[in-house]
């Protein structure tokens, strides 16, 4: 973790290290060189790591781009959250360790939530909230309706933790160093992202139902349009219409089209309750759009390219083709399970006539990837290409591993994970 932390830009590294270390640094003069003193410092380091983690859940395009994309920033959010939980869990264990040799009953009283006064109960409540919230964070298969309230327990745990800090140490300098960034991060996230104050107003101008499970939505800006590009994604929420029941939740959707006038196209597959409801979307529905996010095509060069799309993962390549950006020899492999899922097959095939350097390979595949690997093995000059892979996470992982095994450098394989909500 430390090695990858050092790859961050210097100002971001300095910001995170300051957030993590400052509370403990302010507390060092009051912490004795004992096991309990180390436990106190572990608690403050945990609070600092928690503050740093919460800063990284602020969903702002300019901020996330400094991390190389929102997905990378959220991975750091998760890593620092786990670090914070580990340090905060070590805090009572170390305090109990100090008392254990001479007074086991006192040690047990520290560890038992039921033996605590209010400060201790708040501390254990904070740990429980963090544990449940972190568990929900990594349980990506949970239905959104179940995941959301469980994930909200993280905020409850944070607030209980602040109460514990205040009741134990009062309004010390270390407490301020924890509370200020935490409250700023929580307030910013709730107002700007969750309540949509940082979103732009759009309106649904067209709806094209491509299959029983996929709909393409065209949006026109009602104010200043987002400065979006192919390969990026947005967080979109759709609201009530005359005959449409909006869900109002922000979810990520990759752009399948970017118009010169700022209009956007989103291809949305029914994968959950909200996206299933969007299949009945109608013209005139109000939408709010946050973003754009993503660095998928940010590092393109003049080198030959390999595009691999799985299912609805075709959308970033479709957006690129719709603006005519094929400037180097490109092998494009499009994988789908059945023909009815290949909604854009006809359109994609038409681009081969207008893009001489594009070689398109539609490929039907259920679960066996060996035919795909055989197709990849025929790609000329494979190790010298820049590969762009978009699709279900298992496909991305398997294809990336195969490409590395066959001579392609890791830095030449580009993908983004959308395992955040």
C-alpha positions in Angstrom: 0.0 0.0 0.0 2.8 2.4 0.9 4.5 1.8 -2.5 1.4 2.7 -4.4 0.8 5.6 -2.1 4.1 7.0 -3.2 2.9 7.0 -6.9 0.4 9.8 -6.1 1.1 13.4 -7.1 3.1 15.1 -4.5 0.4 17.6 -3.3 -2.1 14.7 -3.0 0.4 12.6 -1.1 1.2 15.6 1.2 -2.5 16.2 1.8 -3.3 12.6 2.7 -0.2 12.2 5.0 -1.1 15.5 6.7 -4.7 14.3 7.3 -3.5 11.0 8.6 -0.6 12.1 10.8 -1.6 15.6 12.1 -4.0 14.4 14.9 -1.5 11.9 16.3 1.4 14.5 15.9 -0.6 17.0 18.0 -1.2 14.3 20.7 2.4 13.0 21.0 3.4 15.3 23.9 0.5 14.0 26.0 1.0 10.3 25.1 3.3 8.3 27.5 5.8 5.8 26.1 3.7 2.8 27.2 1.4 0.3 25.6 -1.6 2.5 26.4 0.2 5.5 25.0 0.7 3.6 21.7 -2.9 2.7 21.9 -3.9 6.4 22.2 -1.7 7.3 19.2 -3.2 4.4 17.2 -6.7 5.8 17.9 -5.6 9.3 16.6 -3.9 7.8 13.5 -7.1 5.8 12.9 -9.1 9.1 13.1 -6.7 10.7 10.7 -6.9 7.8 8.2 -10.7 8.0 8.5 -10.7 11.7 7.7 -8.4 11.1 4.7 -10.7 8.3 3.5 -13.8 10.6 3.7 -12.1 13.3 1.8 -11.6 10.8 -1.0 -15.4 10.1 -1.3 -15.9 13.7 -2.4 -17.2 13.3 -6.0 -15.7 16.3 -7.9 -14.4 15.8 -11.5 -11.4 18.1 -11.1 -10.4 16.4 -7.8 -10.8 12.8 -9.1 -8.9 13.5 -12.3 -5.8 14.4 -10.2 -6.0 10.8 -8.9 -6.2 9.4 -12.4 -9.9 8.8 -12.3 -12.8 8.4 -9.9 -12.4 4.6 -9.7 -8.7 4.9 -8.5 -9.7 7.6 -6.0 -12.4 5.4 -4.6 -10.0 2.5 -4.3 -7.9 4.7 -2.1 -11.0 5.7 -0.2 -11.6 2.0 0.5 -7.9 1.3 1.4 -7.7 4.2 3.8 -11.1 3.2 5.3 -9.8 -0.3 6.0 -6.6 1.2 7.5 -8.6 3.4 9.7 -10.8 0.5 11.0 -7.6 -1.5 11.7 -6.0 1.3 13.7 -9.2 2.1 15.6 -9.7 -1.5 16.5 -6.1 -1.7 17.7 -6.8 1.3 20.0 -8.9 -0.5 22.7 -6.8 -3.7 22.3 -3.6 -1.8 23.1 -5.3 0.0 26.0 -6.4 -3.4 27.4 -3.0 -4.8 26.9 -1.5 -2.3 29.3 -3.9 -3.4 32.0 -3.8 -7.1 31.3 -0.7 -8.3 33.2 -1.7 -6.7 36.6 -5.5 -6.5 36.4 -7.2 -8.8 33.9 -10.6 -7.6 35.1 -9.8 -4.0 34.2 -8.5 -5.2 30.8 -11.8 -7.0 30.2 -13.8 -3.9 31.2 -12.0 -2.0 28.5 -12.8 -4.6 25.9 -16.4 -5.3 26.9 -18.9 -2.9 25.3 -21.4 -3.6 28.0 -19.0 -2.5 30.8 -18.5 1.0 29.3 -19.6 4.4 30.4 -21.0 6.7 27.6 -17.6 7.5 26.0 -16.7 3.9 25.7 -20.1 2.9 24.4 -19.9 5.6 21.7 -16.4 4.3 20.7 -17.7 0.7 20.4 -20.8 1.9 18.5 -18.5 3.7 16.1 -16.5 0.6 15.5 -19.6 -1.5 14.9 -20.9 1.1 12.4 -17.6 1.2 10.6 -17.5 -2.6 10.5 -21.0 -3.0 9.0 -20.5 -0.1 6.6 -17.2 -1.5 5.3 -18.7 -4.9 5.0 -21.4 -3.5 2.8 -18.8 -1.5 0.8 -17.1 -4.7 -0.4 -20.3 -6.7 -0.8 -20.8 -5.5 -4.4 -23.4 -8.2 -5.1 -25.8 -6.8 -2.6 -28.9 -5.3 -4.1 -28.7 -1.5 -4.0 -31.8 -1.2 -1.8 -30.0 -3.3 0.8 -26.6 -1.9 0.3 -27.5 1.8 0.7 -28.8 1.7 4.3 -25.9 -0.6 5.3 -23.4 1.7 3.7 -25.0 4.7 5.5 -24.0 3.0 8.8 -20.5 4.3 8.0 -21.7 7.9 8.5 -23.4 6.8 11.8 -20.1 5.2 12.9 -18.2 8.4 12.0 -20.6 10.6 14.0 -20.5 8.2 17.0 -16.7 8.3 16.8 -16.7 12.1 16.9 -18.8 11.9 20.0 -16.3 9.5 21.6 -13.4 11.8 20.8 -15.2 14.9 22.3 -16.3 13.0 25.5 -12.8 11.6 26.1 -10.6 14.6 25.2 -12.8 17.6 24.7 -12.2 20.2 22.0 -8.4 19.7 21.8 -6.3 20.7 18.8 -6.2 17.0 17.7 -10.0 16.8 17.9 -10.3 19.8 15.6 -7.8 18.3 13.2 -10.1 15.3 12.9 -13.5 17.0 13.0 -13.0 19.8 10.5 -12.0 17.6 7.5 -14.6 14.9 8.4 -17.5 17.4 8.7 -16.4 19.2 5.5 -16.2 15.9 3.6 -19.5 14.6 4.8 -21.3 18.0 4.2 -19.7 18.4 0.8 -20.6 14.8 -0.3 -24.2 15.1 1.0 -24.9 18.5 -0.6 -22.9 18.4 -3.8 -23.3 14.7 -4.8 -26.1 13.0 -2.9 -28.5 15.9 -3.1 -27.3 17.0 -6.5 -26.2 20.6 -5.8 -23.1 20.0 -8.0 -25.1 18.5 -10.9 -26.2 20.1 -14.2 -29.8 20.1 -15.3 -30.7 18.1 -18.4 -33.9 16.8 -20.1 -34.6 13.6 -21.8 -35.0 14.5 -25.5 -35.2 11.0 -27.0 -35.6 7.4 -25.8 -34.6 4.5 -28.0 -35.5 1.0 -26.7 -32.8 -1.3 -28.1 -33.9 -4.5 -26.4 -36.0 -5.7 -23.5 -33.1 -4.8 -21.2 -31.3 -1.9 -22.9 -32.4 1.6 -23.6 -30.5 4.5 -25.1 -31.3 7.9 -23.6 -30.5 11.2 -25.3 -30.2 14.2 -23.0 -30.1 17.9 -23.9 -28.6 20.5 -21.5 -30.9 23.0 -19.9 -27.9 25.2 -18.8 -24.2 25.0 -19.4 -23.4 21.6 -20.7 -20.8 19.3 -19.3 -17.4 19.3 -21.1 -17.5 15.5 -21.7 -15.5 13.3 -24.1 -15.9 9.7 -25.4 -14.6 7.2 -22.8 -15.9 9.1 -19.9 -19.0 8.5 -17.7 -21.4 10.5 -15.7 -23.5 10.1 -12.6 -27.1 10.6 -13.6 -30.5 10.7 -11.8 -33.9 10.8 -13.4 -36.9 12.3 -11.8 -40.7 12.2 -12.2 -42.5 12.5 -15.5 -46.2 12.5 -16.5 -46.2 8.7 -16.8 -42.8 7.9 -15.4 -41.9 7.1 -11.7 -38.4 8.5 -11.2 -36.0 7.0 -8.7 -33.8 10.1 -8.2 -30.7 8.0 -7.3 -27.4 8.9 -8.9 -25.8 5.9 -10.7 -22.8 5.8 -13.1 -23.4 5.4 -16.9 -20.8 5.4 -19.6 -21.4 7.9 -22.4 -22.4 6.3 -25.7 -22.4 9.6 -27.5 -21.3 13.2 -27.1 -22.9 15.8 -29.4 -21.2 19.1 -30.4 -24.1 21.0 -28.7 -23.4 19.3 -25.4 -26.1 16.7 -25.7 -25.3 13.3 -24.2 -26.3 9.7 -25.0 -26.4 7.0 -22.3 -26.9 3.3 -22.9 -28.5 1.9 -19.8 -29.0 -1.9 -19.2 -31.4 -3.2 -16.6 -29.1 -4.5 -13.9 -31.0 -3.4 -10.7 -34.2 -1.8 -9.5 -33.4 1.7 -10.7 -32.0 0.8 -14.1 -34.9 -1.6 -14.6 -37.3 1.3 -13.9 -35.3 3.5 -16.4 -36.3 1.1 -19.2 -39.7 2.8 -19.2 -38.2 6.3 -19.3 -40.1 8.9 -21.4 -39.3 12.1 -23.3 -39.5 15.3 -21.2 -38.3 13.7 -17.9 -35.9 16.0 -16.0 -32.4 14.6 -15.2 -29.5 15.9 -13.2 -26.0 15.0 -14.4 -22.7 15.0 -12.4 -19.3 14.7 -14.0 -17.8 14.0 -16.3 -15.5 11.3 -14.8 -13.1 8.8 -16.2 -9.7 8.7 -17.8 -10.2 5.7 -20.1 -9.0 7.3 -23.3 -7.0 10.0 -21.7 -3.5 8.5 -22.6 -4.1 7.6 -26.2 -1.1 7.9 -28.5 -0.3 7.2 -32.2 0.4 3.5 -31.4 -1.7 0.8 -32.8 -4.7 -0.1 -30.6 -6.7 -3.1 -29.5 -10.2 -2.5 -28.3 -12.0 -5.3 -26.4 -15.7 -4.7 -25.5 -17.9 -7.1 -23.6 -21.7 -6.6 -23.7 -22.8 -3.1 -22.7 -19.0 -2.3 -22.3 -19.2 -1.4 -26.0 -20.4 2.1 -25.1 -17.1 4.0 -24.8 -15.9 2.7 -28.2 -19.3 3.5 -29.7 -19.0 7.1 -28.5 -15.5 7.3 -30.0 -16.6 6.0 -33.3 -19.6 8.4 -33.4 -17.2 11.3 -33.4 -14.9 9.7 -35.9 -11.7 9.2 -33.8 -9.9 6.2 -35.3 -6.4 7.6 -36.1 -4.2 4.5 -35.8 -4.5 0.8 -36.9 -7.2 -0.6 -34.6 -8.4 -4.2 -33.9 -11.9 -4.1 -32.3 -13.3 -7.2 -30.7 -16.9 -7.0 -29.6 -18.0 -9.9 -27.4 -21.7 -10.7 -26.8 -23.6 -13.7 -25.6 -26.6 -13.7 -27.9 -27.5 -11.7 -31.0 -30.3 -9.8 -29.3 -27.8 -8.4 -26.8 -25.7 -6.9 -29.6 -27.8 -3.8 -30.0 -25.3 -1.8 -31.9 -23.9 -4.5 -34.1 -25.3 -3.0 -37.3 -24.0 0.5 -36.5 -20.6 -0.8 -35.5 -20.3 -2.8 -38.7 -21.1 0.3 -40.8 -18.1 2.1 -39.4 -15.7 -0.3 -41.1 -16.6 1.4 -44.4 -15.8 4.9 -43.1 -12.7 4.0 -41.0 -10.1 2.2 -43.1 -7.8 1.5 -40.2 -10.6 -0.2 -38.1 -10.9 -4.0 -38.2 -14.0 -5.1 -36.5 -14.4 -8.6 -35.1 -17.9 -9.5 -33.6 -17.6 -12.6 -31.4 -20.4 -14.6 -29.8 -19.2 -16.1 -26.5 -21.1 -17.6 -23.5 -18.6 -18.6 -20.8 -15.7 -20.2 -22.7 -13.0 -17.6 -23.4 -10.7 -19.9 -25.3 -12.1 -18.9 -28.7 -11.5 -15.2 -27.7 -7.9 -16.0 -26.8 -7.4 -17.7 -30.2 -8.7 -14.5 -31.8 -6.4 -12.4 -29.8 -3.4 -14.6 -30.7 -4.0 -13.6 -34.3 -3.8 -9.8 -33.7 -0.7 -8.6 -35.4 2.1 -7.0 -33.3 0.0 -7.6 -30.1 2.7 -6.6 -27.5 3.3 -3.2 -29.3 -0.4 -2.2 -29.1 -2.3 -0.1 -26.6 -5.2 -2.2 -25.3 -8.5 -0.8 -24.1 -10.8 -3.2 -22.3 -14.3 -2.5 -21.1 -16.9 -5.0 -19.9 -17.9 -7.2 -16.9 -15.1 -7.2 -14.3 -14.4 -11.0 -14.7 -13.9 -10.5 -18.4 -11.6 -7.5 -17.9 -9.5 -9.4 -15.3 -9.2 -12.5 -17.5 -8.3 -10.6 -20.7 -5.8 -8.4 -18.9 -4.1 -11.4 -17.4 -3.9 -13.1 -20.8 -2.5 -10.0 -22.5 0.3 -9.7 -19.9 1.1 -13.4 -20.3 1.6 -12.8 -24.0 4.0 -10.0 -23.8 1.9 -6.8 -23.3 3.1 -4.4 -20.6 0.7 -3.6 -17.8 0.9 0.1 -18.6 -0.3 -0.6 -22.1 -3.6 -2.2 -20.8 -6.3 0.4 -20.0 -9.5 -0.2 -18.1 -11.7 1.3 -15.5 -13.6 -0.4 -12.7 -17.1 0.7 -12.0 -17.5 -1.3 -8.7 -18.7 1.8 -6.8 -22.2 3.1 -6.3 
